Amino acid sequence: MIINYQKEFVKRTVDLLERGYEPIKAFGREATFLMNCLLGTIVIIAEQGKNETKRPSNKFLRGVINMEFLSILGIPDKTKYLNKKKVWLIKNIRHGIAHQHIRAFNAAGADNESHWEGVIIRNPQQNFIIEFRLEELRQFVINLAKNYYAANNH
């Protein structure tokens, strides 16, 4: 019996990202795979922090965003997220994905049907936007999951 579904799911997601990524990349569907991994991970983390904006029980979500936090997660364009609550970042990404405020892009431009090079996730209600190239997205999901797991592995 799985005692802690959330931790086990996050652990399995990291395993998939580290050991199962190359075959999916060879198939040309790495963007879809990465978005699915991000969705599962971010929902677990965001739901655990739901209604806990004062002091989240999830240690990973406590405090404000600083350069160390952004660097650990591999967030591009770091300065625009500084000093906001960590839970704010997670919830905005979750909202953007859940409500399909996502655009894929490549060298030919946004919404081109060919190979995806990255994604843009938005939450229009909060004027939030974050852009990831695929390798940045992969590292973000891995780092997010590993740090969540480490903070909650007791």
N, C-alpha and C positions, 0 to 999 in steps of 0.2 A: 504494500500500500504506500502511495506517495504521501508523505507527511506534510510537505509544504510545496504545493503545486507551483506557486509563484517562483520560488527559488529554483526549483527543478526546471521549470520552463526556461527561465533566463539562462541557466547553466547549459541546457541543451541548445539554446539559440547560439551561444558562444561557440559550442562545439561545431554546429553547422557552419557558422561563419568562418571558422578557422580551418575545418577539415573538408567541408563539402562545397566550398565556394567555387573552386576551379572547374569542376564539371558543369556547373550551372553557367559560369562565365563562358565556357567553350560553346555552350548551347545558345548564347546570346541573350539570356534572360536575367542577367545579374541585377538589373535595376528593379525588376519585379520582385525578385528574391529578397533584395535588400530592404525594399519597402515593406514586405511582409514581415521580415524579422524586426524591423523598426516598429511596426504597428503593434505586434505582440508584446514586445519589450516595453514600449512606452505606455501602453494601456495598463500593464501590470504596475508599473512605477507610478503613473498618474492616479490610478484608482486607489492605490495604497495611500497616496497623499491627499486624497479627496477630503475636502472640508477640514483640512489641517493646515491652513495657511499661517496660523500663529506659531506652532511648534510641531511640525510633522513627526509622527512616530518613526517614519522611515528616515534613518540617520542621513542617508544620501541626499535628501531634499532639504535638510536644514541649512539655514543661513542664506547669505546673498552670493551672487555670482562674482567671482574674482578671476584674475588672470590664471591662477593655478587651476581652478575648476575648468575654465575654458580650454586651457592647454591639455589637461588630462583627457578631456572628451574630444579634443581635436576640432573644436568649433572654428569655422572660418569667420573672418571679419569680427574679431573678438570685441572691439571697443564698444560696439553699440549695445551689448548685453550687460556690461559691467554694472554692478551695484543693484541689479534687480534680483528678486528672490529666485532661488533655484527652481522652486515649484512653479513659478511663472513661466520659465523657459519650457519645462517639461509639458505643462498644460497647454501652452500655445502650439507646440509641435503636435501634441496629441489631437488638439482641436482641428488643426489644419489637415491632418491625415483623415481623421474620422469624418470630416465634412467634405472631403475630397477637394480641398483647396490646394491641389498639387499640379504642377506643370513640369513636364519633362523638357530637357533641352539638349541640343548638340551643336556642333559647329555650324549646322545649317539654320539654326534658330530654334526658338521655343516651338513646341507642338509638332515638330517635324516627325513623321512616322518612322524614320529609319533608326539606327542605333542611338540609344540614349547615352549621353555623357554625364548627365546629372539631373537633379530635381530641385525645384523651388517649392517650398512649403510655406503657406500663408495662413494667417488668422486675421481676416479683414476687420473683425470686431475690435481687435487690439492693435491694429496697424502693425502687425508682426509679419516679418518675412525672413526666411533663412534659406540659403542656397548651398547645396552640396554637390560636388563632383562625386562620381560613384565611389572612388577610393576613399574620399573624405567621409562619405556616408557609411561605408563599410567600417572604417575605423571608429566613427562616432558610435555606431551600434555596438561594436565589440567593447569599446571603452565604457559606454553607458552601462551595458550589462555587467561587465566585470566589476565596476565600481559599485553598482547597486548590490551585487552579490556579496562583495567583500564587506560592505557596510551593514549587511543584514545576515551575515553568517555567524549566528550565535547558537 
